[in-house]
Amino acid sequence: MAVDYTVIVVYLAGMLAMGWWGMRRARSKSEFLVAGRRLGPVMYSGTMAAIVLGGASTIGGVGLGYQYGLSGAWMVFTIGLGLLALSVFFSARIARLKVYTVSEMLDLRYGGRAGVISGVVMWAYTLMLAVTSTIAYATIFDVLFDMNRTVAIVLGGSIVVAYSTLGGMWSITLTDMVQFVVKTIGVLLLLLPIAVVKAGGFGEMKAKLPTGYFDPLGIGGETIFTYVLIYTFGMLIGQDIWQRVFTARGDRTAKWGGTVAGTYCLVYALAGAVIGTAAKVLYPDLASADAAFATIVKDELPVGVRGLVLAAALAAVMSTSSGALIACATVANNDIWSRLRGVVSADGGERDEVRGNRLFILLMGVAVIVTAIALNNVVEALTVAYNLLVGGLLVPILGGLLWRRGTVQGALASVVAGGVAVIGLMAGYGILANEPVYYGLLASLAAYLAVSLVTPATDPAVLAAWRERLAGRTPENAGPSPVPVSQ
């Protein structure tokens, strides 16, 4: 294992070095939070794919393949569909707004007063997303070093907090690009073909497994529908995803770079399901489906390759964790703390803006690590996060983009009705039930439509300013135009 350990240690040291290098570039709020809004198509595509394909997509995707066969690809597949929909239909408009958070977009569209409430919901989502990613370090470091759970969470979480705090989005972008390459080599180019060969090829896999393992709908129609509702729509509105859209240097980069990343997700989904199916042939009686990834890596891969593939799993977790962490800190500082203090600062590039956001990343990072140590159930935490996000914010965000008659009162009613309904129904039906997000979304939609129609229409001046921003005519106080850089 010495060679495998060396690969992992070099990888982790490289992540910290990227953080130090990024610190030298992040000299303004724009550089720190959105990489100066100047990523080219190659870096944009790689980093966008890295953030959406985390530990759940890698370890969880293989586990679903182990449990259900090829239809286990649906969870990650719906993530890819969501990213494609965001990129094709909305990303260009989102990038032109030149904002930092989803709540700022809501304030622009509705004329203020939506920021704090929507910010609290988004903060809860990004916090739980960061927590679930951080918990996954325990699994990976246990396989690598037989490490205590708490120590593993502190070690993995501290590395992510360190490079994220140092350089903000520049450090995260650089590390995510490395992580994208490592994941591509480790999972797609190495683990996938080796797993299929070890299982005897597709013919042998079909002979040894029930036919349901090769049914594309074997996981069940209701499960697929729920995945679409939670993950496809979740990709459209998450702060962690939007903050990456804000890094694009132009409309075309946001649209076509995101389309490439979404297509990559579809391939990654199928690869994970095939690896899990191969693991079912090799290890038919594993106690847990989520152990399939670690087991096949540990037992079937040669020295050195094993270390690279485990580094790929670590990369998947770190990319999602760092993206969720900076999103959580950005929302906490810009949408909650600044608004409660009555201070909404413009992007002037002052160093105190960088220091303030850096401090919030550090504080949120500590909160994430402590929460991750206290919690055990990753699935429940992730379900709570996405239920709140989709049930509370999907309707007012998409309504603001698509329906002129939507009002700020309707948006606030939608957030409150959806959020309360989701929380109440999770208490009644159970956290993992499908009903909370179904009925929560309906409650949010009903409140948005009803209240918007009975309240005065949004001020025409607000809508005119909104249209100007959507057209890319950004006011001076939103910061200078981005300067293209090479990708």
TITOR-808298 format. One record per residue (C-alpha): chain; x, y, z; residue number from 0. Coordinates in nm, 3 decimals. Layout:
<recs>
<rec 'A' <X Y Z> NUM>
...
</recs>
This chain:
<recs>
<rec 'A' <0.000 0.000 0.000> 0>
<rec 'A' <0.301 0.233 0.023> 1>
<rec 'A' <0.267 0.336 -0.343> 2>
<rec 'A' <-0.107 0.400 -0.297> 3>
<rec 'A' <-0.040 0.609 0.012> 4>
<rec 'A' <0.219 0.811 -0.175> 5>
<rec 'A' <-0.029 0.886 -0.454> 6>
<rec 'A' <-0.289 1.006 -0.201> 7>
<rec 'A' <-0.042 1.220 -0.002> 8>
<rec 'A' <0.091 1.386 -0.319> 9>
<rec 'A' <-0.266 1.457 -0.428> 10>
<rec 'A' <-0.361 1.616 -0.093> 11>
<rec 'A' <-0.041 1.824 -0.088> 12>
<rec 'A' <-0.122 1.942 -0.440> 13>
<rec 'A' <-0.466 2.061 -0.326> 14>
<rec 'A' <-0.308 2.277 -0.056> 15>
<rec 'A' <-0.052 2.414 -0.303> 16>
<rec 'A' <-0.336 2.514 -0.538> 17>
<rec 'A' <-0.499 2.697 -0.248> 18>
<rec 'A' <-0.183 2.892 -0.179> 19>
<rec 'A' <-0.146 2.984 -0.547> 20>
<rec 'A' <-0.512 3.090 -0.568> 21>
<rec 'A' <-0.465 3.323 -0.270> 22>
<rec 'A' <-0.228 3.534 -0.480> 23>
<rec 'A' <-0.495 3.587 -0.747> 24>
<rec 'A' <-0.798 3.652 -0.524> 25>
<rec 'A' <-0.748 4.025 -0.457> 26>
<rec 'A' <-1.106 4.147 -0.500> 27>
<rec 'A' <-1.455 4.030 -0.407> 28>
<rec 'A' <-1.519 3.930 -0.769> 29>
<rec 'A' <-1.194 3.732 -0.789> 30>
<rec 'A' <-1.257 3.565 -0.455> 31>
<rec 'A' <-1.623 3.467 -0.500> 32>
<rec 'A' <-1.660 3.410 -0.876> 33>
<rec 'A' <-1.302 3.388 -1.013> 34>
<rec 'A' <-1.331 3.732 -1.171> 35>
<rec 'A' <-1.615 3.608 -1.399> 36>
<rec 'A' <-1.357 3.513 -1.660> 37>
<rec 'A' <-1.328 3.136 -1.694> 38>
<rec 'A' <-1.291 3.004 -2.047> 39>
<rec 'A' <-1.483 2.702 -2.182> 40>
<rec 'A' <-1.231 2.432 -2.087> 41>
<rec 'A' <-1.193 2.535 -1.722> 42>
<rec 'A' <-1.563 2.615 -1.694> 43>
<rec 'A' <-1.671 2.273 -1.827> 44>
<rec 'A' <-1.424 2.083 -1.607> 45>
<rec 'A' <-1.506 2.266 -1.286> 46>
<rec 'A' <-1.883 2.252 -1.345> 47>
<rec 'A' <-1.865 1.875 -1.399> 48>
<rec 'A' <-1.647 1.842 -1.089> 49>
<rec 'A' <-1.888 2.017 -0.853> 50>
<rec 'A' <-2.203 1.828 -0.957> 51>
<rec 'A' <-2.034 1.486 -0.954> 52>
<rec 'A' <-1.950 1.442 -0.588> 53>
<rec 'A' <-1.922 1.151 -0.350> 54>
<rec 'A' <-2.292 1.066 -0.384> 55>
<rec 'A' <-2.254 1.048 -0.763> 56>
<rec 'A' <-1.941 0.833 -0.743> 57>
<rec 'A' <-1.974 0.606 -0.438> 58>
<rec 'A' <-2.354 0.630 -0.431> 59>
<rec 'A' <-2.384 0.584 -0.808> 60>
<rec 'A' <-2.183 0.262 -0.795> 61>
<rec 'A' <-2.392 0.149 -0.497> 62>
<rec 'A' <-2.714 0.202 -0.693> 63>
<rec 'A' <-2.565 0.002 -0.979> 64>
<rec 'A' <-2.485 -0.278 -0.735> 65>
<rec 'A' <-2.842 -0.273 -0.604> 66>
<rec 'A' <-3.044 -0.215 -0.923> 67>
<rec 'A' <-2.813 -0.271 -1.219> 68>
<rec 'A' <-2.804 -0.033 -1.514> 69>
<rec 'A' <-3.114 0.155 -1.396> 70>
<rec 'A' <-2.905 0.266 -1.098> 71>
<rec 'A' <-2.768 0.530 -1.335> 72>
<rec 'A' <-3.086 0.735 -1.305> 73>
<rec 'A' <-2.984 0.941 -1.002> 74>
<rec 'A' <-2.667 1.077 -1.165> 75>
<rec 'A' <-2.840 1.083 -1.505> 76>
<rec 'A' <-3.103 1.325 -1.372> 77>
<rec 'A' <-2.824 1.547 -1.238> 78>
<rec 'A' <-2.682 1.560 -1.590> 79>
<rec 'A' <-3.026 1.638 -1.734> 80>
<rec 'A' <-3.065 1.925 -1.488> 81>
<rec 'A' <-2.727 2.068 -1.581> 82>
<rec 'A' <-2.814 2.042 -1.952> 83>
<rec 'A' <-3.147 2.220 -1.896> 84>
<rec 'A' <-2.978 2.494 -1.691> 85>
<rec 'A' <-2.708 2.544 -1.954> 86>
<rec 'A' <-2.934 2.548 -2.259> 87>
<rec 'A' <-3.229 2.749 -2.127> 88>
<rec 'A' <-3.112 2.967 -1.837> 89>
<rec 'A' <-2.734 2.995 -1.795> 90>
<rec 'A' <-2.678 3.280 -2.041> 91>
<rec 'A' <-2.937 3.496 -1.868> 92>
<rec 'A' <-2.804 3.406 -1.524> 93>
<rec 'A' <-2.446 3.491 -1.622> 94>
<rec 'A' <-2.554 3.831 -1.760> 95>
<rec 'A' <-2.708 3.934 -1.427> 96>
<rec 'A' <-2.359 3.980 -1.274> 97>
<rec 'A' <-2.476 3.895 -0.920> 98>
<rec 'A' <-2.320 3.674 -0.654> 99>
<rec 'A' <-2.617 3.483 -0.511> 100>
<rec 'A' <-2.960 3.348 -0.603> 101>
<rec 'A' <-3.118 3.581 -0.344> 102>
<rec 'A' <-2.965 3.883 -0.518> 103>
<rec 'A' <-3.136 3.766 -0.837> 104>
<rec 'A' <-3.469 3.747 -0.651> 105>
<rec 'A' <-3.421 4.099 -0.516> 106>
<rec 'A' <-3.347 4.231 -0.864> 107>
<rec 'A' <-3.651 4.062 -1.015> 108>
<rec 'A' <-3.904 4.140 -0.743> 109>
<rec 'A' <-3.773 4.473 -0.615> 110>
<rec 'A' <-3.611 4.373 -0.289> 111>
<rec 'A' <-3.739 4.219 0.036> 112>
<rec 'A' <-3.700 3.859 -0.078> 113>
<rec 'A' <-3.333 3.824 0.012> 114>
<rec 'A' <-3.314 3.727 0.380> 115>
<rec 'A' <-3.587 3.462 0.380> 116>
<rec 'A' <-3.471 3.300 0.057> 117>
<rec 'A' <-3.114 3.333 0.184> 118>
<rec 'A' <-3.193 3.133 0.499> 119>
<rec 'A' <-3.344 2.850 0.292> 120>
<rec 'A' <-3.048 2.850 0.052> 121>
<rec 'A' <-2.802 2.863 0.342> 122>
<rec 'A' <-2.964 2.557 0.501> 123>
<rec 'A' <-2.941 2.370 0.170> 124>
<rec 'A' <-2.575 2.456 0.105> 125>
<rec 'A' <-2.479 2.381 0.466> 126>
<rec 'A' <-2.633 2.033 0.456> 127>
<rec 'A' <-2.480 1.968 0.114> 128>
<rec 'A' <-2.136 2.054 0.252> 129>
<rec 'A' <-2.200 1.837 0.560> 130>
<rec 'A' <-2.296 1.529 0.356> 131>
<rec 'A' <-1.982 1.564 0.144> 132>
<rec 'A' <-1.766 1.604 0.455> 133>
<rec 'A' <-1.912 1.291 0.617> 134>
<rec 'A' <-1.799 1.093 0.312> 135>
<rec 'A' <-1.433 1.151 0.407> 136>
<rec 'A' <-1.481 0.901 0.688> 137>
<rec 'A' <-1.559 0.623 0.439> 138>
<rec 'A' <-1.265 0.700 0.210> 139>
<rec 'A' <-1.002 0.749 0.480> 140>
<rec 'A' <-1.125 0.435 0.657> 141>
<rec 'A' <-1.048 0.238 0.338> 142>
<rec 'A' <-0.714 0.412 0.297> 143>
<rec 'A' <-0.575 0.427 0.649> 144>
<rec 'A' <-0.824 0.246 0.879> 145>
<rec 'A' <-0.875 0.586 1.040> 146>
<rec 'A' <-1.114 0.686 1.319> 147>
<rec 'A' <-1.432 0.849 1.181> 148>
<rec 'A' <-1.392 1.181 1.363> 149>
<rec 'A' <-1.023 1.212 1.272> 150>
<rec 'A' <-1.105 1.136 0.907> 151>
<rec 'A' <-1.374 1.406 0.894> 152>
<rec 'A' <-1.145 1.662 1.059> 153>
<rec 'A' <-0.854 1.578 0.827> 154>
<rec 'A' <-1.051 1.584 0.502> 155>
<rec 'A' <-1.263 1.881 0.605> 156>
<rec 'A' <-0.961 2.083 0.719> 157>
<rec 'A' <-0.786 2.043 0.384> 158>
<rec 'A' <-1.094 2.168 0.197> 159>
<rec 'A' <-1.146 2.456 0.441> 160>
<rec 'A' <-0.779 2.551 0.411> 161>
<rec 'A' <-0.758 2.584 0.032> 162>
<rec 'A' <-1.108 2.734 0.006> 163>
<rec 'A' <-1.030 2.998 0.270> 164>
<rec 'A' <-0.695 3.087 0.115> 165>
<rec 'A' <-0.797 3.153 -0.243> 166>
<rec 'A' <-1.175 3.137 -0.260> 167>
<rec 'A' <-1.319 3.051 -0.600> 168>
<rec 'A' <-0.979 3.072 -0.773> 169>
<rec 'A' <-0.838 2.800 -0.548> 170>
<rec 'A' <-1.155 2.593 -0.580> 171>
<rec 'A' <-1.151 2.631 -0.959> 172>
<rec 'A' <-0.790 2.516 -0.987> 173>
<rec 'A' <-0.840 2.222 -0.751> 174>
<rec 'A' <-1.165 2.124 -0.924> 175>
<rec 'A' <-0.990 2.116 -1.260> 176>
<rec 'A' <-0.730 1.877 -1.118> 177>
<rec 'A' <-1.006 1.676 -0.955> 178>
<rec 'A' <-1.195 1.655 -1.286> 179>
<rec 'A' <-0.888 1.508 -1.457> 180>
<rec 'A' <-0.825 1.264 -1.171> 181>
<rec 'A' <-1.190 1.148 -1.173> 182>
<rec 'A' <-1.189 1.101 -1.550> 183>
<rec 'A' <-0.873 0.891 -1.544> 184>
<rec 'A' <-0.952 0.702 -1.224> 185>
<rec 'A' <-1.319 0.617 -1.280> 186>
<rec 'A' <-1.382 0.624 -1.656> 187>
<rec 'A' <-1.048 0.516 -1.800> 188>
<rec 'A' <-0.926 0.274 -1.530> 189>
<rec 'A' <-1.193 0.143 -1.294> 190>
<rec 'A' <-1.469 0.099 -1.555> 191>
<rec 'A' <-1.283 -0.128 -1.801> 192>
<rec 'A' <-1.100 -0.318 -1.526> 193>
<rec 'A' <-1.427 -0.389 -1.342> 194>
<rec 'A' <-1.598 -0.518 -1.658> 195>
<rec 'A' <-1.301 -0.740 -1.746> 196>
<rec 'A' <-1.276 -0.879 -1.391> 197>
<rec 'A' <-1.649 -0.964 -1.400> 198>
<rec 'A' <-1.597 -1.164 -1.722> 199>
<rec 'A' <-1.736 -0.912 -1.970> 200>
<rec 'A' <-2.096 -0.813 -2.040> 201>
<rec 'A' <-2.189 -1.163 -2.156> 202>
<rec 'A' <-2.085 -1.318 -1.826> 203>
<rec 'A' <-2.255 -1.036 -1.632> 204>
<rec 'A' <-2.585 -1.102 -1.813> 205>
<rec 'A' <-2.555 -1.475 -1.752> 206>
<rec 'A' <-2.499 -1.440 -1.376> 207>
<rec 'A' <-2.746 -1.165 -1.290> 208>
<rec 'A' <-3.128 -1.144 -1.310> 209>
<rec 'A' <-3.266 -0.980 -1.626> 210>
<rec 'A' <-3.396 -0.691 -1.414> 211>
<rec 'A' <-3.036 -0.571 -1.373> 212>
<rec 'A' <-3.036 -0.478 -1.742> 213>
<rec 'A' <-3.382 -0.317 -1.751> 214>
<rec 'A' <-3.334 0.061 -1.795> 215>
<rec 'A' <-3.647 0.125 -1.584> 216>
<rec 'A' <-3.581 -0.144 -1.326> 217>
<rec 'A' <-3.537 0.103 -1.040> 218>
<rec 'A' <-3.905 0.203 -1.072> 219>
<rec 'A' <-4.099 0.485 -1.234> 220>
<rec 'A' <-4.182 0.663 -0.907> 221>
<rec 'A' <-3.816 0.666 -0.802> 222>
<rec 'A' <-3.712 0.809 -1.140> 223>
<rec 'A' <-3.981 1.078 -1.115> 224>
<rec 'A' <-3.860 1.173 -0.766> 225>
<rec 'A' <-3.500 1.193 -0.890> 226>
<rec 'A' <-3.612 1.427 -1.169> 227>
<rec 'A' <-3.807 1.644 -0.927> 228>
<rec 'A' <-3.527 1.670 -0.672> 229>
<rec 'A' <-3.203 1.655 -0.870> 230>
<rec 'A' <-3.297 1.785 -1.217> 231>
<rec 'A' <-3.487 2.082 -1.076> 232>
<rec 'A' <-3.234 2.117 -0.793> 233>
<rec 'A' <-2.961 2.175 -1.052> 234>
<rec 'A' <-3.162 2.469 -1.188> 235>
<rec 'A' <-3.168 2.671 -0.866> 236>
<rec 'A' <-2.883 2.570 -0.630> 237>
<rec 'A' <-2.646 2.846 -0.515> 238>
<rec 'A' <-2.351 2.609 -0.553> 239>
<rec 'A' <-2.439 2.562 -0.922> 240>
<rec 'A' <-2.529 2.925 -0.994> 241>
<rec 'A' <-2.205 3.046 -0.837> 242>
<rec 'A' <-2.019 2.842 -1.101> 243>
<rec 'A' <-2.235 2.992 -1.376> 244>
<rec 'A' <-2.128 3.335 -1.248> 245>
<rec 'A' <-1.764 3.243 -1.319> 246>
<rec 'A' <-1.819 3.213 -1.697> 247>
<rec 'A' <-1.659 3.488 -1.905> 248>
<rec 'A' <-1.956 3.512 -2.141> 249>
<rec 'A' <-2.290 3.376 -2.259> 250>
<rec 'A' <-2.143 3.120 -2.496> 251>
<rec 'A' <-1.909 2.981 -2.232> 252>
<rec 'A' <-2.196 2.941 -1.985> 253>
<rec 'A' <-2.421 2.774 -2.243> 254>
<rec 'A' <-2.187 2.547 -2.435> 255>
<rec 'A' <-1.941 2.479 -2.153> 256>
<rec 'A' <-2.230 2.372 -1.932> 257>
<rec 'A' <-2.371 2.155 -2.211> 258>
<rec 'A' <-2.039 1.970 -2.235> 259>
<rec 'A' <-2.034 1.923 -1.856> 260>
<rec 'A' <-2.394 1.794 -1.859> 261>
<rec 'A' <-2.313 1.544 -2.132> 262>
<rec 'A' <-2.010 1.427 -1.933> 263>
<rec 'A' <-2.246 1.365 -1.637> 264>
<rec 'A' <-2.461 1.134 -1.848> 265>
<rec 'A' <-2.154 0.926 -1.938> 266>
<rec 'A' <-2.039 0.924 -1.575> 267>
<rec 'A' <-2.384 0.802 -1.466> 268>
<rec 'A' <-2.374 0.501 -1.696> 269>
<rec 'A' <-2.015 0.423 -1.596> 270>
<rec 'A' <-2.105 0.415 -1.225> 271>
<rec 'A' <-2.400 0.182 -1.287> 272>
<rec 'A' <-2.187 -0.057 -1.496> 273>
<rec 'A' <-1.914 -0.065 -1.228> 274>
<rec 'A' <-2.177 -0.141 -0.963> 275>
<rec 'A' <-2.326 -0.418 -1.179> 276>
<rec 'A' <-1.981 -0.572 -1.223> 277>
<rec 'A' <-1.929 -0.554 -0.846> 278>
<rec 'A' <-2.254 -0.747 -0.797> 279>
<rec 'A' <-2.111 -1.031 -1.006> 280>
<rec 'A' <-1.783 -1.030 -0.815> 281>
<rec 'A' <-1.926 -0.977 -0.464> 282>
<rec 'A' <-2.293 -1.085 -0.459> 283>
<rec 'A' <-2.335 -1.073 -0.080> 284>
<rec 'A' <-2.198 -0.738 0.037> 285>
<rec 'A' <-2.361 -0.613 0.357> 286>
<rec 'A' <-2.407 -0.265 0.209> 287>
<rec 'A' <-2.447 -0.155 -0.152> 288>
<rec 'A' <-2.245 0.159 -0.077> 289>
<rec 'A' <-1.946 -0.065 0.007> 290>
<rec 'A' <-1.930 -0.184 -0.356> 291>
<rec 'A' <-1.700 0.098 -0.473> 292>
<rec 'A' <-1.443 0.058 -0.196> 293>
<rec 'A' <-1.451 -0.323 -0.217> 294>
<rec 'A' <-1.389 -0.349 -0.590> 295>
<rec 'A' <-1.114 -0.087 -0.572> 296>
<rec 'A' <-0.944 -0.257 -0.280> 297>
<rec 'A' <-0.957 -0.613 -0.411> 298>
<rec 'A' <-0.938 -0.589 -0.790> 299>
<rec 'A' <-0.706 -0.301 -0.881> 300>
<rec 'A' <-0.325 -0.323 -0.897> 301>
<rec 'A' <-0.097 -0.119 -0.674> 302>
<rec 'A' <-0.070 0.244 -0.782> 303>
<rec 'A' <-0.387 0.226 -0.987> 304>
<rec 'A' <-0.574 0.160 -0.665> 305>
<rec 'A' <-0.430 0.476 -0.513> 306>
<rec 'A' <-0.527 0.682 -0.818> 307>
<rec 'A' <-0.886 0.554 -0.814> 308>
<rec 'A' <-0.919 0.623 -0.442> 309>
<rec 'A' <-0.780 0.969 -0.513> 310>
<rec 'A' <-1.058 1.000 -0.773> 311>
<rec 'A' <-1.317 0.922 -0.506> 312>
<rec 'A' <-1.152 1.175 -0.277> 313>
<rec 'A' <-1.154 1.428 -0.561> 314>
<rec 'A' <-1.527 1.374 -0.615> 315>
<rec 'A' <-1.602 1.440 -0.250> 316>
<rec 'A' <-1.370 1.742 -0.226> 317>
<rec 'A' <-1.507 1.915 -0.534> 318>
<rec 'A' <-1.866 1.904 -0.406> 319>
<rec 'A' <-1.759 1.989 -0.051> 320>
<rec 'A' <-1.558 2.297 -0.150> 321>
<rec 'A' <-1.826 2.421 -0.390> 322>
<rec 'A' <-2.098 2.385 -0.126> 323>
<rec 'A' <-1.875 2.549 0.137> 324>
<rec 'A' <-1.806 2.867 -0.061> 325>
<rec 'A' <-2.174 2.883 -0.159> 326>
<rec 'A' <-2.277 2.849 0.206> 327>
<rec 'A' <-2.034 3.121 0.316> 328>
<rec 'A' <-2.134 3.355 0.033> 329>
<rec 'A' <-2.504 3.326 0.123> 330>
<rec 'A' <-2.435 3.362 0.497> 331>
<rec 'A' <-2.229 3.679 0.447> 332>
<rec 'A' <-2.398 3.851 0.153> 333>
<rec 'A' <-2.763 3.746 0.193> 334>
<rec 'A' <-2.806 3.712 0.569> 335>
<rec 'A' <-2.540 3.889 0.776> 336>
<rec 'A' <-2.498 4.196 0.554> 337>
<rec 'A' <-2.874 4.242 0.514> 338>
<rec 'A' <-2.945 4.201 0.885> 339>
<rec 'A' <-2.686 4.472 0.948> 340>
<rec 'A' <-2.846 4.687 0.677> 341>
<rec 'A' <-2.529 4.679 0.467> 342>
<rec 'A' <-2.547 4.560 0.107> 343>
<rec 'A' <-2.206 4.632 -0.038> 344>
<rec 'A' <-2.124 4.678 -0.403> 345>
<rec 'A' <-1.828 4.509 -0.568> 346>
<rec 'A' <-1.560 4.768 -0.527> 347>
<rec 'A' <-1.276 4.518 -0.498> 348>
<rec 'A' <-1.163 4.636 -0.155> 349>
<rec 'A' <-0.948 4.404 0.050> 350>
<rec 'A' <-1.192 4.414 0.344> 351>
<rec 'A' <-1.450 4.245 0.119> 352>
<rec 'A' <-1.207 3.959 0.059> 353>
<rec 'A' <-1.122 3.937 0.428> 354>
<rec 'A' <-1.488 3.930 0.527> 355>
<rec 'A' <-1.575 3.651 0.285> 356>
<rec 'A' <-1.260 3.460 0.378> 357>
<rec 'A' <-1.362 3.479 0.745> 358>
<rec 'A' <-1.709 3.346 0.664> 359>
<rec 'A' <-1.564 3.050 0.473> 360>
<rec 'A' <-1.353 2.967 0.778> 361>
<rec 'A' <-1.650 2.998 1.015> 362>
<rec 'A' <-1.883 2.796 0.794> 363>
<rec 'A' <-1.608 2.537 0.744> 364>
<rec 'A' <-1.579 2.485 1.120> 365>
<rec 'A' <-1.959 2.460 1.146> 366>
<rec 'A' <-1.966 2.201 0.866> 367>
<rec 'A' <-1.697 1.985 1.029> 368>
<rec 'A' <-1.867 1.996 1.371> 369>
<rec 'A' <-2.208 1.912 1.219> 370>
<rec 'A' <-2.060 1.629 1.012> 371>
<rec 'A' <-1.909 1.473 1.326> 372>
<rec 'A' <-2.248 1.491 1.502> 373>
<rec 'A' <-2.453 1.342 1.216> 374>
<rec 'A' <-2.445 0.985 1.087> 375>
<rec 'A' <-2.712 0.953 0.817> 376>
<rec 'A' <-2.590 1.107 0.491> 377>
<rec 'A' <-2.901 1.017 0.292> 378>
<rec 'A' <-3.137 1.185 0.537> 379>
<rec 'A' <-2.927 1.502 0.553> 380>
<rec 'A' <-2.910 1.524 0.174> 381>
<rec 'A' <-3.284 1.460 0.140> 382>
<rec 'A' <-3.363 1.741 0.385> 383>
<rec 'A' <-3.138 1.975 0.188> 384>
<rec 'A' <-3.293 1.906 -0.152> 385>
<rec 'A' <-3.651 1.897 -0.019> 386>
<rec 'A' <-3.606 2.246 0.129> 387>
<rec 'A' <-3.438 2.375 -0.185> 388>
<rec 'A' <-3.692 2.245 -0.436> 389>
<rec 'A' <-4.000 2.286 -0.216> 390>
<rec 'A' <-3.912 2.638 -0.104> 391>
<rec 'A' <-3.725 2.807 -0.388> 392>
<rec 'A' <-3.796 2.638 -0.723> 393>
<rec 'A' <-4.126 2.818 -0.790> 394>
<rec 'A' <-4.022 3.178 -0.705> 395>
<rec 'A' <-3.693 3.145 -0.895> 396>
<rec 'A' <-3.836 2.992 -1.214> 397>
<rec 'A' <-4.146 3.208 -1.179> 398>
<rec 'A' <-3.929 3.517 -1.169> 399>
<rec 'A' <-3.746 3.409 -1.484> 400>
<rec 'A' <-4.055 3.301 -1.678> 401>
<rec 'A' <-4.365 3.490 -1.550> 402>
<rec 'A' <-4.388 3.869 -1.563> 403>
<rec 'A' <-4.689 3.887 -1.329> 404>
<rec 'A' <-4.509 3.730 -1.031> 405>
<rec 'A' <-4.476 3.969 -0.735> 406>
<rec 'A' <-4.251 3.994 -0.431> 407>
<rec 'A' <-4.546 3.908 -0.204> 408>
<rec 'A' <-4.610 3.598 -0.414> 409>
<rec 'A' <-4.244 3.502 -0.398> 410>
<rec 'A' <-4.229 3.536 -0.019> 411>
<rec 'A' <-4.555 3.344 0.025> 412>
<rec 'A' <-4.420 3.072 -0.203> 413>
<rec 'A' <-4.097 3.034 -0.005> 414>
<rec 'A' <-4.280 3.022 0.330> 415>
<rec 'A' <-4.563 2.792 0.215> 416>
<rec 'A' <-4.327 2.548 0.041> 417>
<rec 'A' <-4.074 2.545 0.324> 418>
<rec 'A' <-4.331 2.497 0.602> 419>
<rec 'A' <-4.516 2.229 0.404> 420>
<rec 'A' <-4.194 2.034 0.338> 421>
<rec 'A' <-4.084 2.046 0.703> 422>
<rec 'A' <-4.429 1.952 0.833> 423>
<rec 'A' <-4.473 1.668 0.586> 424>
<rec 'A' <-4.125 1.529 0.658> 425>
<rec 'A' <-4.225 1.518 1.024> 426>
<rec 'A' <-4.546 1.334 0.934> 427>
<rec 'A' <-4.445 1.103 0.649> 428>
<rec 'A' <-4.077 1.060 0.736> 429>
<rec 'A' <-3.766 1.229 0.598> 430>
<rec 'A' <-3.713 0.979 0.317> 431>
<rec 'A' <-4.076 0.980 0.195> 432>
<rec 'A' <-4.160 1.122 -0.149> 433>
<rec 'A' <-4.475 1.306 -0.038> 434>
<rec 'A' <-4.305 1.606 0.132> 435>
<rec 'A' <-4.141 1.736 -0.184> 436>
<rec 'A' <-4.449 1.657 -0.399> 437>
<rec 'A' <-4.700 1.841 -0.180> 438>
<rec 'A' <-4.451 2.106 -0.071> 439>
<rec 'A' <-4.393 2.201 -0.434> 440>
<rec 'A' <-4.770 2.216 -0.499> 441>
<rec 'A' <-4.820 2.438 -0.191> 442>
<rec 'A' <-4.540 2.667 -0.308> 443>
<rec 'A' <-4.690 2.694 -0.657> 444>
<rec 'A' <-5.043 2.759 -0.529> 445>
<rec 'A' <-4.922 3.032 -0.293> 446>
<rec 'A' <-4.711 3.197 -0.564> 447>
<rec 'A' <-4.994 3.211 -0.818> 448>
<rec 'A' <-5.270 3.312 -0.576> 449>
<rec 'A' <-5.079 3.584 -0.391> 450>
<rec 'A' <-4.918 3.724 -0.707> 451>
<rec 'A' <-5.260 3.760 -0.874> 452>
<rec 'A' <-5.421 3.942 -0.579> 453>
<rec 'A' <-5.133 4.181 -0.508> 454>
<rec 'A' <-5.024 4.482 -0.715> 455>
<rec 'A' <-4.800 4.402 -1.012> 456>
<rec 'A' <-4.428 4.459 -0.977> 457>
<rec 'A' <-4.323 4.821 -1.033> 458>
<rec 'A' <-4.256 4.876 -1.407> 459>
<rec 'A' <-3.929 5.049 -1.317> 460>
<rec 'A' <-3.812 4.734 -1.137> 461>
<rec 'A' <-3.906 4.518 -1.434> 462>
<rec 'A' <-3.731 4.758 -1.672> 463>
<rec 'A' <-3.413 4.740 -1.463> 464>
<rec 'A' <-3.449 4.360 -1.456> 465>
<rec 'A' <-3.473 4.343 -1.834> 466>
<rec 'A' <-3.165 4.564 -1.864> 467>
<rec 'A' <-2.967 4.324 -1.646> 468>
<rec 'A' <-3.094 4.021 -1.837> 469>
<rec 'A' <-2.977 4.187 -2.158> 470>
<rec 'A' <-2.629 4.222 -2.013> 471>
<rec 'A' <-2.638 4.599 -1.964> 472>
<rec 'A' <-2.489 4.595 -1.615> 473>
<rec 'A' <-2.481 4.916 -1.409> 474>
<rec 'A' <-2.148 5.054 -1.304> 475>
<rec 'A' <-2.186 4.957 -0.939> 476>
<rec 'A' <-2.207 4.589 -1.033> 477>
<rec 'A' <-1.838 4.589 -1.116> 478>
<rec 'A' <-1.620 4.613 -1.423> 479>
<rec 'A' <-1.666 4.397 -1.730> 480>
<rec 'A' <-1.472 4.072 -1.706> 481>
<rec 'A' <-1.143 4.047 -1.891> 482>
<rec 'A' <-1.105 3.720 -2.086> 483>
<rec 'A' <-0.825 3.489 -1.986> 484>
<rec 'A' <-0.695 3.180 -2.152> 485>
<rec 'A' <-0.851 2.854 -2.051> 486>
</recs>
